[in-house]
Amino acid sequence: MALLFSEKGILIAVTLIGIAMCSVGIGQVAARGAWLHPLSLLGYLLGTLILVIVGAALLGVKLPLIDSARAATYAVIALAILKIALTQFHRVLA
């Protein structure tokens, strides 16, 4: 129970929620067959960056400007918001 309310537990929860939300965006890409669209590629890059940050935080690797699980959580949330905005922009263009 202690892990659930720890900084790493919150980071894991935020990441799992983000992965679930990502299915909406990737579903749109698949429906349109827009796998190589520049906005899709940017989405992949942001998702990869999020996973690198989470992995580094869980393994205790310090990244520039991200030196704790709390900082990693903030970075993941900020990048997820950017990714959601990108998905909405991509939807408007279609």
DRENTORKOL-3810 file (N, C-alpha, C; in nm, 4 decimals):
REM DRENTORKOL-3810
@n.u->0.0816; n.v->-0.1189; n.w->0.0000; ca.u->0.0000; ca.v->0.0000; ca.w->0.0000; c.u->0.0862; c.v->0.1257; c.w->0.0000
@n.u->0.2038; n.v->0.1156; n.w->0.0624; ca.u->0.2918; ca.v->0.2322; ca.w->0.0697; c.u->0.3421; c.v->0.2717; c.w->-0.0691
@n.u->0.3651; n.v->0.1730; n.w->-0.1562; ca.u->0.4127; ca.v->0.2040; ca.w->-0.2908; c.u->0.3097; c.v->0.2854; c.w->-0.3681
@n.u->0.1825; n.v->0.2558; n.w->-0.3481; ca.u->0.0766; ca.v->0.3249; ca.w->-0.4211; c.u->0.0792; c.v->0.4755; c.w->-0.3964
@n.u->0.1111; n.v->0.5157; n.w->-0.2747; ca.u->0.1102; ca.v->0.6574; ca.w->-0.2405; c.u->0.2500; c.v->0.7189; c.w->-0.2381
@n.u->0.3482; n.v->0.6466; n.w->-0.2881; ca.u->0.4833; ca.v->0.7014; ca.w->-0.2975; c.u->0.4961; c.v->0.7802; c.w->-0.4273
@n.u->0.6048; n.v->0.8541; n.w->-0.4397; ca.u->0.6259; ca.v->0.9315; ca.w->-0.5627; c.u->0.6370; c.v->0.8401; c.w->-0.6841
@n.u->0.7049; n.v->0.7269; n.w->-0.6686; ca.u->0.7165; ca.v->0.6335; ca.w->-0.7807; c.u->0.5827; c.v->0.5683; c.w->-0.8124
@n.u->0.5033; n.v->0.5409; n.w->-0.7113; ca.u->0.3705; ca.v->0.4832; ca.w->-0.7341; c.u->0.2806; c.v->0.5778; c.w->-0.8121
@n.u->0.2880; n.v->0.7059; n.w->-0.7764; ca.u->0.2089; ca.v->0.8058; ca.w->-0.8479; c.u->0.2582; c.v->0.8182; c.w->-0.9922
@n.u->0.3896; n.v->0.8135; n.w->-1.0118; ca.u->0.4458; ca.v->0.8181; ca.w->-1.1471; c.u->0.3958; c.v->0.6999; c.w->-1.2299
@n.u->0.3944; n.v->0.5820; n.w->-1.1707; ca.u->0.3458; ca.v->0.4632; ca.w->-1.2419; c.u->0.1975; c.v->0.4790; c.w->-1.2765
@n.u->0.1178; n.v->0.5276; n.w->-1.1821; ca.u->-0.0256; ca.v->0.5461; ca.w->-1.2065; c.u->-0.0496; c.v->0.6469; c.w->-1.3191
@n.u->0.0210; n.v->0.7597; n.w->-1.3148; ca.u->0.0064; ca.v->0.8614; ca.w->-1.4198; c.u->0.0461; c.v->0.8031; c.w->-1.5554
@n.u->0.1508; n.v->0.7239; n.w->-1.5569; ca.u->0.1974; ca.v->0.6635; ca.w->-1.6821; c.u->0.0947; c.v->0.5646; c.w->-1.7371
@n.u->0.0381; n.v->0.4813; n.w->-1.6506; ca.u->-0.0617; ca.v->0.3848; ca.w->-1.6961; c.u->-0.1874; c.v->0.4544; c.w->-1.7480
@n.u->-0.2286; n.v->0.5607; n.w->-1.6824; ca.u->-0.3435; ca.v->0.6379; ca.w->-1.7307; c.u->-0.3104; c.v->0.6991; c.w->-1.8673
@n.u->-0.1897; n.v->0.7504; n.w->-1.8822; ca.u->-0.1473; ca.v->0.8082; ca.w->-2.0098; c.u->-0.1433; c.v->0.7057; c.w->-2.1215
@n.u->-0.0967; n.v->0.5862; n.w->-2.0905; ca.u->-0.0928; ca.v->0.4801; ca.w->-2.1912; c.u->-0.2348; c.v->0.4453; c.w->-2.2358
@n.u->-0.3264; n.v->0.4399; n.w->-2.1409; ca.u->-0.4661; ca.v->0.4115; ca.w->-2.1763; c.u->-0.5229; c.v->0.5226; c.w->-2.2646
@n.u->-0.4917; n.v->0.6472; n.w->-2.2310; ca.u->-0.5408; ca.v->0.7600; ca.w->-2.3110; c.u->-0.4775; c.v->0.7618; c.w->-2.4498
@n.u->-0.3583; n.v->0.7110; n.w->-2.4603; ca.u->-0.2864; ca.v->0.7114; ca.w->-2.5882; c.u->-0.3588; c.v->0.6268; c.w->-2.6928
@n.u->-0.4351; n.v->0.5307; n.w->-2.6489; ca.u->-0.5056; ca.v->0.4451; ca.w->-2.7444; c.u->-0.6026; c.v->0.5252; c.w->-2.8314
@n.u->-0.6532; n.v->0.6361; n.w->-2.7797; ca.u->-0.7431; ca.v->0.7213; ca.w->-2.8589; c.u->-0.6679; c.v->0.7797; c.w->-2.9781
@n.u->-0.5519; n.v->0.8357; n.w->-2.9518; ca.u->-0.4730; ca.v->0.8969; ca.w->-3.0588; c.u->-0.4234; c.v->0.7961; c.w->-3.1600
@n.u->-0.3725; n.v->0.6840; n.w->-3.1113; ca.u->-0.3200; ca.v->0.5841; ca.w->-3.2038; c.u->-0.4332; c.v->0.5194; c.w->-3.2824
@n.u->-0.5522; n.v->0.5145; n.w->-3.2235; ca.u->-0.6686; ca.v->0.4635; ca.w->-3.2960; c.u->-0.7042; c.v->0.5525; c.w->-3.4133
@n.u->-0.6923; n.v->0.6845; n.w->-3.3928; ca.u->-0.7184; ca.v->0.7787; ca.w->-3.5023; c.u->-0.6154; c.v->0.7630; c.w->-3.6131
@n.u->-0.4916; n.v->0.7454; n.w->-3.5745; ca.u->-0.3843; ca.v->0.7273; ca.w->-3.6732; c.u->-0.4095; c.v->0.6001; c.w->-3.7533
@n.u->-0.4459; n.v->0.4933; n.w->-3.6855; ca.u->-0.4706; ca.v->0.3660; ca.w->-3.7537; c.u->-0.5913; c.v->0.3754; c.w->-3.8467
@n.u->-0.6971; n.v->0.4419; n.w->-3.8008; ca.u->-0.8186; ca.v->0.4536; ca.w->-3.8824; c.u->-0.7915; c.v->0.5290; c.w->-4.0118
@n.u->-0.7034; n.v->0.6272; n.w->-4.0051; ca.u->-0.6717; ca.v->0.7072; ca.w->-4.1247; c.u->-0.5557; c.v->0.6488; c.w->-4.2050
@n.u->-0.4841; n.v->0.5551; n.w->-4.1470; ca.u->-0.3646; ca.v->0.5025; ca.w->-4.2134; c.u->-0.2537; c.v->0.6062; c.w->-4.2200
@n.u->-0.2502; n.v->0.6955; n.w->-4.1220; ca.u->-0.1547; ca.v->0.8069; ca.w->-4.1219; c.u->-0.0325; c.v->0.7765; c.w->-4.0354
@n.u->0.0197; n.v->0.6558; n.w->-4.0471; ca.u->0.1307; ca.v->0.6125; ca.w->-3.9626; c.u->0.2549; c.v->0.6992; c.w->-3.9793
@n.u->0.2785; n.v->0.7532; n.w->-4.0982; ca.u->0.4001; ca.v->0.8308; ca.w->-4.1239; c.u->0.3735; c.v->0.9803; c.w->-4.1355
@n.u->0.2554; n.v->1.0252; n.w->-4.0946; ca.u->0.2250; ca.v->1.1684; ca.w->-4.0942; c.u->0.3188; c.v->1.2368; c.w->-3.9946
@n.u->0.3687; n.v->1.3568; n.w->-4.0268; ca.u->0.4617; ca.v->1.4251; ca.w->-3.9356; c.u->0.4084; c.v->1.4424; c.w->-3.7928
@n.u->0.2789; n.v->1.4687; n.w->-3.7773; ca.u->0.2237; ca.v->1.4823; ca.w->-3.6424; c.u->0.2189; c.v->1.3475; c.w->-3.5704
@n.u->0.1989; n.v->1.2400; n.w->-3.6450; ca.u->0.2040; ca.v->1.1068; ca.w->-3.5850; c.u->0.3459; c.v->1.0772; c.w->-3.5374
@n.u->0.4427; n.v->1.1095; n.w->-3.6202; ca.u->0.5823; ca.v->1.0869; ca.w->-3.5827; c.u->0.6205; c.v->1.1683; c.w->-3.4593
@n.u->0.5701; n.v->1.2903; n.w->-3.4509; ca.u->0.5954; ca.v->1.3721; ca.w->-3.3321; c.u->0.5304; c.v->1.3091; c.w->-3.2090
@n.u->0.4131; n.v->1.2534; n.w->-3.2253; ca.u->0.3464; ca.v->1.1831; ca.w->-3.1152; c.u->0.4269; c.v->1.0632; c.w->-3.0682
@n.u->0.4824; n.v->0.9872; n.w->-3.1630; ca.u->0.5666; ca.v->0.8731; ca.w->-3.1260; c.u->0.6876; c.v->0.9214; c.w->-3.0473
@n.u->0.7471; n.v->1.0312; n.w->-3.0925; ca.u->0.8655; ca.v->1.0857; ca.w->-3.0260; c.u->0.8323; c.v->1.1296; c.w->-2.8830
@n.u->0.7195; n.v->1.1978; n.w->-2.8663; ca.u->0.6796; ca.v->1.2405; ca.w->-2.7319; c.u->0.6522; c.v->1.1200; c.w->-2.6422
@n.u->0.5854; n.v->1.0195; n.w->-2.6954; ca.u->0.5583; ca.v->0.8984; ca.w->-2.6179; c.u->0.6857; c.v->0.8277; c.w->-2.5765
@n.u->0.7812; n.v->0.8216; n.w->-2.6675; ca.u->0.9100; ca.v->0.7599; ca.w->-2.6363; c.u->0.9824; c.v->0.8387; c.w->-2.5285
@n.u->0.9807; n.v->0.9701; n.w->-2.5395; ca.u->1.0437; ca.v->1.0553; ca.w->-2.4388; c.u->0.9803; c.v->1.0335; c.w->-2.3014
@n.u->0.8487; n.v->1.0229; n.w->-2.2985; ca.u->0.7787; ca.v->0.9961; ca.w->-2.1725; c.u->0.8268; c.v->0.8642; c.w->-2.1131
@n.u->0.8341; n.v->0.7597; n.w->-2.1946; ca.u->0.8767; ca.v->0.6293; ca.w->-2.1444; c.u->1.0220; c.v->0.6300; c.w->-2.0972
@n.u->1.1075; n.v->0.7060; n.w->-2.1640; ca.u->1.2475; ca.v->0.7186; ca.w->-2.1208; c.u->1.2539; c.v->0.7865; c.w->-1.9844
@n.u->1.1771; n.v->0.8925; n.w->-1.9677; ca.u->1.1753; ca.v->0.9642; ca.w->-1.8392; c.u->1.1249; c.v->0.8726; c.w->-1.7283
@n.u->1.0174; n.v->0.7994; n.w->-1.7538; ca.u->0.9626; ca.v->0.7083; ca.w->-1.6527; c.u->1.0643; c.v->0.5996; c.w->-1.6191
@n.u->1.1224; n.v->0.5403; n.w->-1.7214; ca.u->1.2221; ca.v->0.4353; ca.w->-1.6980; c.u->1.3404; c.v->0.4855; c.w->-1.6178
@n.u->1.3894; n.v->0.6033; n.w->-1.6527; ca.u->1.5030; ca.v->0.6601; ca.w->-1.5804; c.u->1.4663; c.v->0.6860; c.w->-1.4348
@n.u->1.3476; n.v->0.7397; n.w->-1.4120; ca.u->1.3048; ca.v->0.7696; ca.w->-1.2741; c.u->1.2908; c.v->0.6419; c.w->-1.1923
@n.u->1.2336; n.v->0.5388; n.w->-1.2519; ca.u->1.2136; ca.v->0.4137; ca.w->-1.1782; c.u->1.3454; c.v->0.3417; c.w->-1.1509
@n.u->1.4435; n.v->0.3628; n.w->-1.2384; ca.u->1.5741; ca.v->0.2998; ca.w->-1.2195; c.u->1.6710; c.v->0.3880; c.w->-1.1406
@n.u->1.6276; n.v->0.5076; n.w->-1.1044; ca.u->1.7121; ca.v->0.5964; ca.w->-1.0252; c.u->1.8166; c.v->0.6720; c.w->-1.1051
@n.u->1.7991; n.v->0.6798; n.w->-1.2363; ca.u->1.8928; ca.v->0.7527; ca.w->-1.3222; c.u->1.8543; c.v->0.9000; c.w->-1.3226
@n.u->1.9504; n.v->0.9862; n.w->-1.2952; ca.u->1.9245; ca.v->1.1301; ca.w->-1.2947; c.u->1.9372; c.v->1.1837; c.w->-1.4371
@n.u->1.8359; n.v->1.2561; n.w->-1.4801; ca.u->1.8373; ca.v->1.3220; ca.w->-1.6108; c.u->1.8517; c.v->1.4717; c.w->-1.5884
@n.u->1.8978; n.v->1.5457; n.w->-1.6883; ca.u->1.9048; ca.v->1.6911; ca.w->-1.6721; c.u->1.7658; c.v->1.7477; c.w->-1.6398
@n.u->1.7559; n.v->1.8259; n.w->-1.5353; ca.u->1.6339; ca.v->1.8899; ca.w->-1.4870; c.u->1.5337; c.v->1.7925; c.w->-1.4247
@n.u->1.5621; n.v->1.6641; n.w->-1.4266; ca.u->1.4717; ca.v->1.5637; ca.w->-1.3696; c.u->1.5541; c.v->1.4765; c.w->-1.2750
@n.u->1.5519; n.v->1.5140; n.w->-1.1478; ca.u->1.6375; ca.v->1.4445; ca.w->-1.0517; c.u->1.5612; c.v->1.3642; c.w->-0.9472
@n.u->1.4278; n.v->1.3533; n.w->-0.9644; ca.u->1.3483; ca.v->1.2775; ca.w->-0.8681; c.u->1.2242; c.v->1.2224; c.w->-0.9379
@n.u->1.1571; n.v->1.1314; n.w->-0.8695; ca.u->1.0329; ca.v->1.0761; ca.w->-0.9245; c.u->0.9266; c.v->1.1850; c.w->-0.9342
@n.u->0.9288; n.v->1.2791; n.w->-0.8408; ca.u->0.8311; ca.v->1.3894; ca.w->-0.8452; c.u->0.8546; c.v->1.4762; c.w->-0.9687
@n.u->0.9802; n.v->1.5109; n.w->-0.9955; ca.u->1.0120; ca.v->1.5907; ca.w->-1.1140; c.u->0.9763; c.v->1.5132; c.w->-1.2411
@n.u->0.9987; n.v->1.3822; n.w->-1.2395; ca.u->0.9627; ca.v->1.2987; ca.w->-1.3548; c.u->0.8109; c.v->1.2989; c.w->-1.3755
@n.u->0.7355; n.v->1.2938; n.w->-1.2664; ca.u->0.5893; ca.v->1.2975; ca.w->-1.2771; c.u->0.5438; c.v->1.4282; c.w->-1.3404
@n.u->0.6005; n.v->1.5390; n.w->-1.2955; ca.u->0.5654; ca.v->1.6688; ca.w->-1.3539; c.u->0.6007; c.v->1.6728; c.w->-1.5024
@n.u->0.7179; n.v->1.6205; n.w->-1.5381; ca.u->0.7595; ca.v->1.6196; ca.w->-1.6783; c.u->0.6672; c.v->1.5326; c.w->-1.7621
@n.u->0.6298; n.v->1.4166; n.w->-1.7094; ca.u->0.5402; ca.v->1.3260; ca.w->-1.7813; c.u->0.4038; c.v->1.3921; c.w->-1.8016
@n.u->0.3516; n.v->1.4578; n.w->-1.6991; ca.u->0.2223; ca.v->1.5248; ca.w->-1.7117; c.u->0.2295; c.v->1.6366; c.w->-1.8154
@n.u->0.3371; n.v->1.7154; n.w->-1.8121; ca.u->0.3529; ca.v->1.8250; ca.w->-1.9089; c.u->0.3614; c.v->1.7698; c.w->-2.0516
@n.u->0.4395; n.v->1.6649; n.w->-2.0713; ca.u->0.4518; ca.v->1.6059; ca.w->-2.2051; c.u->0.3210; c.v->1.5399; c.w->-2.2485
@n.u->0.2476; n.v->1.4820; n.w->-2.1543; ca.u->0.1185; ca.v->1.4209; ca.w->-2.1876; c.u->0.0183; c.v->1.5273; c.w->-2.2320
@n.u->0.0193; n.v->1.6424; n.w->-2.1645; ca.u->-0.0686; ca.v->1.7523; ca.w->-2.2057; c.u->-0.0326; c.v->1.7967; c.w->-2.3469
@n.u->0.0959; n.v->1.8070; n.w->-2.3749; ca.u->0.1414; ca.v->1.8431; ca.w->-2.5095; c.u->0.0970; c.v->1.7377; c.w->-2.6109
@n.u->0.1066; n.v->1.6120; n.w->-2.5731; ca.u->0.0662; ca.v->1.5028; ca.w->-2.6627; c.u->-0.0849; c.v->1.5052; c.w->-2.6885
@n.u->-0.1631; n.v->1.5364; n.w->-2.5859; ca.u->-0.3086; ca.v->1.5482; ca.w->-2.6032; c.u->-0.3410; c.v->1.6648; c.w->-2.6963
@n.u->-0.2725; n.v->1.7769; n.w->-2.6779; ca.u->-0.2940; ca.v->1.8923; ca.w->-2.7658; c.u->-0.2571; c.v->1.8567; c.w->-2.9103
@n.u->-0.1494; n.v->1.7828; n.w->-2.9271; ca.u->-0.1083; ca.v->1.7392; ca.w->-3.0606; c.u->-0.2151; c.v->1.6489; c.w->-3.1233
@n.u->-0.2723; n.v->1.5607; n.w->-3.0444; ca.u->-0.3795; ca.v->1.4730; ca.w->-3.0944; c.u->-0.5006; c.v->1.5534; c.w->-3.1395
@n.u->-0.5355; n.v->1.6536; n.w->-3.0617; ca.u->-0.6500; ca.v->1.7381; ca.w->-3.0971; c.u->-0.6205; c.v->1.8187; c.w->-3.2246
@n.u->-0.4993; n.v->1.8694; n.w->-3.2370; ca.u->-0.4591; ca.v->1.9438; ca.w->-3.3562; c.u->-0.4631; c.v->1.8522; c.w->-3.4783
@n.u->-0.4150; n.v->1.7300; n.w->-3.4620; ca.u->-0.4148; ca.v->1.6329; ca.w->-3.5706; c.u->-0.5584; c.v->1.6006; c.w->-3.6128
@n.u->-0.6487; n.v->1.5917; n.w->-3.5142; ca.u->-0.7896; ca.v->1.5632; ca.w->-3.5434; c.u->-0.8521; c.v->1.6779; c.w->-3.6246
@n.u->-0.8170; n.v->1.8018; n.w->-3.5907; ca.u->-0.8718; ca.v->1.9183; ca.w->-3.6613; c.u->-0.8246; c.v->1.9212; c.w->-3.8071
@n.u->-0.7006; n.v->1.8808; n.w->-3.8298; ca.u->-0.6462; ca.v->1.8824; ca.w->-3.9649; c.u->-0.7069; c.v->1.7744; c.w->-4.0545
@n.u->-0.7600; n.v->1.6701; n.w->-3.9944; ca.u->-0.8105; ca.v->1.5579; ca.w->-4.0756; c.u->-0.9443; c.v->1.5879; c.w->-4.1388
END
